[in-house]
Amino acid sequence: MSLKHDGFTILTSWTNSDKAIVHLVETRDGEKVILKIYRPGSIVRMFREYIVTKYVASRLPIVPRILRFRPWRRELCISYVSGQRVLEWVLERFGDKGLSLADFHSFHGLNPPHYVDPRVADAFERFRKSTSPDSMRLKQAIRASYSRLHGIGILHRSADPRNVIYDNNDLFIIDFDNARPSLNPASIENSALEYWYGT
C-alpha cells in the first residue's frame, strides 16, 4: 500500500540494519527515487555515504547519483536504479525449491564469517561453482565494477549481495556508509568478493 508524504508517494519501505529507514518513493513527476532517513546515532555514516557516493558518482557510472542531501533532517535522496539485488538474483536461480524471496527483503543474516543463513550459503556455493553464461556474465560484471571502484582508491567494505544491483546488462554498487579511501582496496576487499562471488 502506498502512502502520501511531503509531495511524493512512498511505494515501499525497509530498514538498513539499525542505521536508516529506506523508502522507495515516487515523485509527482512519476520518477522513482530512494529516500534514506538516518537514525539519530548514524550521522557520521550519513555524511560518509554522502561524500563517498558523490565522489564515486562523479567518476564512475556504477553508483546511483545523489539527488538531494538535507542533513538537518537526516535525509539523503539517491537516484533509483532498476534491477534486482544480487542476493535475490542468486536465490532465485540457485536457491532451494520453494524458497520465498519475501523472507529476504529486510534480511540481515549475512555476516561472514560469524553467521550466514544456510539457505543463502548453499545458494551462493552453487553460484560460485556455476559456469552458466548468465552466472559468468554476472561474475564478470562484479569483478569489473569492483576493479573500477578500487582503481579510484575506494574500499566499499560492504561487498555482500544486498549492495549490488543487477539487471542483466548493468551493475550498480550501492550503500557507501561503510566505505573509505584506501591505498590498497583490492587486497583488503578480496576475501569478501571471493566469499560471495568467487571473483
N, C-alpha and C positions, 0 to 999 in steps of 0.2 A: 504494500500500500504506500503510495507516495504522500508526502507532506509538503505544505507550502511554508516557506520561511524566507524572509529578507529578500524578496524578489526572485527567488528560484524555487524549484521543486526538488525535495530530497527523494531520490528514487530508491536508494538502499543505504544502509549504514553498517559499519563493523568496527571492531576495536583493533588497534595496532598495539598489541600487548597492553601494558599499563601506561603507554606514552601518549596516546591520542585516540580520539574518535574520528573516524574517517567516513565521509559522506560522498556518495556519487550523486551529483546534483545536475539538474537540467535548468539552464538559464531561460529567460523569456524568449531569447532568440532560437531556442531549441538546441543549444550547444551543451554537450556533457562535459563536466569538469569534476575534478577531485578537490574536495574541501577537507583539509585536516585541521582539527581543533585540538591543540595540545593541552594536556592536563597541566595544572599549575607547577608541578615539580619537574616538568620536562622542558623548561625554557631553553636551556643550553642545547638540548637536542634539536629544538625547533630552529634556533639560529644556525646550528651546524648544517641541518638539512637545507635551509635556505641558501646559505653561502656555497656549499659544495654543489648542490643541484644547479644553481645559477652559473657557477664556474664551468661545470662539465657541459651543460647545455649550450654554452657559448662556443664550445669547441667540438662537440660530438653530437650527432643526431640520434644517439641511442638512449637518451633520457627524456622524460617529459619536461616541458618548459614551465617556469614559474610565471603565473598569470597575475597574482596579487599576493602581497605579504602585509598583514596587519598585526604586528607583534603585540600591540596593546590589547588586541582581542585574542591573541594566541592562535591566529588563523593563517594558514598557508594554503593558497589556491593553486593547483597544479593542472596542467592540461591532461585530459583523459586520453589514454591510448587504448585502442581496441585490441582485442585478442584474449588470450587465456593465460592465467598463471601457469608456469611450467609444472607446478605441483599438480594441478588438475589435469593438465595435458598428459602427464606421465601416468597418473592414477587411472585416467580414462582408458588408456591403451595397455597398461601393464599391471593394473591393479587386479585383485581377485574379483571373480564374478560376483555380481550382486552388491558391489561396493557402492555406497551412496556418497556422491561428491558433496552433498549438502553437509555431511559431517565435518567437512574440512574448510568451510567458508570462513570461519573465525578460528582457525586452527593454530594452536601454539605448541604442539607436541613435536617440534623439530629442533632439538638442541644437542647435536652430536658433540662429543662422544657420550654425554650424560644420558640423554634419552631421545630416541626417535621411535614414534609409533611403529610397531612391527608391520602393519599394513603398508605404511609408507616405505619402510626399509626394504621390504620384499619387492615392491613395485620398482623402486629405483635400482635395486640389484639387477632386475631383469632388463631395465632400460640401459644400464651401463654396458651390459653384455650384448645388447641388440645391435645388429648390423643392417637393420632395415633402412631403406632410403630416407624415410621420414625421421627416424632416430638419428641417423648420421647427419642429416641436414640441420637438425636442432643442435646437436653437439657442436657442429662446426660454427653455427651462429653464436652459441655461447662462448666458445673459445675465441672467436674473432672479436666479439663485443668486449669481453673482459681484457683481451690483449690491448684493445684501443684505450680502454679506461686506464689500465696500468701504464700505458705508454705516455699518458699525460700526468703520471705521478699520483694517481688516486687509488687508495685502498678502500674498497667498498665495505668490507667487514660484515656483510650480510648476504653472502652469495648463495643463500638457500633458495629453493624453488618457489617460495612465496613472493620473492622480489625480482622475478624475471617474467616478463610478459612476452608471449609469442603468438603470432597469427599466421604461421606457416610461410611468411615472407619476411617480416621484420621482427626484430627482437629489441625489447627495451628493458633497461635495468632501472629499478625504482627503489625508493626508500633509502635515502642517504643520511639518516640521522645518526648512524654509527660511523660514517666514512671519515677519512682523514688523509692528508697528504702523506706520502711515503717515498723514500728513496728507492725502495725495492719491493713494491707492492705485489708483483707476480709471485715471488718466492714465499711471501707471507700468506697469500690467499690460495696458493696451490693446493694445500691439503683439503680445503673446503670444496674447491672446484673438482678435485679428484674424487672426493667422497660422494658428491651428489651426481656428477655428470661423467666421471671417468675421463675428463679432459686434462 
